[in-house]
């Protein structure tokens, strides 16, 4: 069976700068995001180019995310928000961000309300506005979610040593 990856458009600067109070943006928040989202969902990470200067671990950010294109930087002197919104609209995809995007009137308010997922971090773990299964179900759709669950059960059994 071929699994087509679905996309979750992610405002990476919003993730890295969560609850920032004059501190550096945290690469550990980005790491937590990429570890939490199942591989069946492709994270399309888009960041402002200025995030590189704000992040606490620049070398690792560049090596692990920018060079392999796991995160795409918006062009200089432009806001990543516009690319995030345009791409999400084009793909009818969900957006992971705490940004309300109020200044962008080209996005229908009801569409944004249905497609934006908020998050927070508690003790280094990312917590989503909705349960992860609900988000996965919305992104993948009903038919693919049962396949994902059965694959996850097999992976869990392998990790527990049952299928080795």
C-alpha positions in Angstrom: 0.0 0.0 0.0 1.3 3.5 -0.9 0.8 6.2 1.7 0.5 9.7 0.4 1.9 12.1 3.0 -0.5 14.9 4.0 0.9 18.3 5.0 0.8 20.3 8.2 2.0 23.8 7.4 3.9 25.1 10.4 4.9 28.5 11.5 8.4 27.5 12.8 9.3 30.9 14.3 6.0 30.8 16.2 7.0 27.4 17.6 10.6 28.3 18.4 9.6 31.6 20.0 6.7 30.2 22.1 6.3 32.3 25.3 9.6 34.1 24.6 10.5 36.7 27.1 13.7 38.3 25.9 15.3 34.9 25.6 16.7 33.2 22.5 14.2 31.2 20.4 14.5 27.5 21.4 15.6 24.8 19.0 14.3 22.2 21.5 10.7 23.4 20.8 11.3 22.6 17.1 12.8 19.2 18.0 9.8 18.4 20.1 7.4 19.3 17.2 9.3 17.1 14.7 9.4 14.2 17.2 5.7 14.4 18.0 4.1 14.5 14.6 3.8 11.0 13.0 5.9 10.4 9.9 2.7 9.9 7.8 2.2 13.7 8.1 4.7 15.9 6.4 5.6 19.0 8.4 6.1 21.9 6.0 8.1 24.2 8.2 8.3 27.8 7.1 10.4 30.4 9.0 11.4 34.0 8.8 15.0 34.3 7.8 15.6 36.3 10.9 14.9 33.2 13.1 18.5 32.1 12.4 19.9 35.1 14.3 17.5 34.5 17.3 17.7 30.7 17.7 19.8 29.4 20.7 21.6 26.6 18.7 22.4 28.1 15.3 24.8 25.4 14.1 22.5 22.5 14.9 19.4 24.5 13.5 21.3 25.0 10.2 22.7 21.4 10.1 19.5 19.5 11.1 16.8 21.7 9.6 17.9 24.3 7.0 20.5 22.3 5.0 18.3 19.3 4.6 15.3 21.6 3.8 13.2 20.3 6.7 12.6 24.0 7.3 12.2 26.5 4.4 13.2 30.1 5.0 11.1 32.9 3.5 13.0 35.3 1.3 14.8 38.2 2.9 12.6 41.3 3.8 9.4 39.3 3.6 7.2 37.8 6.3 6.9 34.0 6.4 3.2 34.5 7.4 2.2 35.3 3.9 3.8 32.2 2.5 2.3 30.0 5.3 -1.2 31.3 4.6 -0.9 31.2 0.8 0.5 27.7 0.8 -2.1 26.4 3.3 -4.9 28.0 1.3 -3.6 26.4 -2.0 -3.3 23.0 -0.4 -6.4 23.4 1.9 -4.0 22.3 4.7 -3.9 22.8 8.4 -1.7 25.5 10.0 0.1 25.0 13.2 0.5 28.4 14.8 -0.6 30.6 17.7 -0.7 33.6 15.4 -4.2 34.9 14.7 -3.2 36.3 11.3 -5.7 39.2 11.7 -3.8 41.5 9.5 -4.2 39.2 6.4 -7.6 39.9 5.0 -7.1 37.7 2.0 -7.8 34.6 4.2 -11.5 34.0 5.0 -11.9 34.2 8.8 -14.0 31.0 9.0 -11.5 29.1 6.9 -8.7 30.1 9.2 -10.7 29.2 12.3 -11.2 25.7 10.9 -7.6 25.2 9.8 -5.5 26.8 12.5 -4.3 24.6 15.4 -2.8 26.3 18.5 -0.2 24.7 20.8 1.7 25.2 23.9 4.7 23.6 25.7 4.5 22.0 29.1 7.8 20.8 30.5 9.3 20.6 27.0 6.5 18.6 25.5 4.3 20.1 22.8 0.6 20.1 23.6 -1.9 20.8 20.8 -5.2 22.6 21.1 -7.0 19.4 20.0 -5.9 15.8 20.8 -3.3 14.6 18.3 -5.6 11.9 17.0 -8.2 14.5 16.1 -5.6 16.5 14.2 -4.3 13.4 12.5 -7.8 12.4 11.6 -8.5 15.8 10.1 -5.3 15.9 8.1 -5.4 12.3 6.9 -9.1 11.7 6.6 -11.2 8.8 8.0 -10.0 6.1 5.5 -6.3 6.7 6.1 -6.6 7.0 9.9 -7.5 3.4 10.5 -4.5 2.3 8.4 -2.3 4.7 10.4 -3.5 3.3 13.7 -2.9 -0.3 12.6 0.6 0.7 11.4 1.2 2.4 14.7 0.1 -0.6 16.7 2.6 -2.7 14.7 5.4 -0.2 15.4 4.5 -0.2 19.1 4.7 -3.9 19.2 8.1 -3.9 17.5 9.4 -1.3 20.0 8.1 -3.4 22.9 9.9 -6.4 21.5 6.9 -8.5 20.5 7.6 -8.7 16.7 11.4 -8.9 16.8 
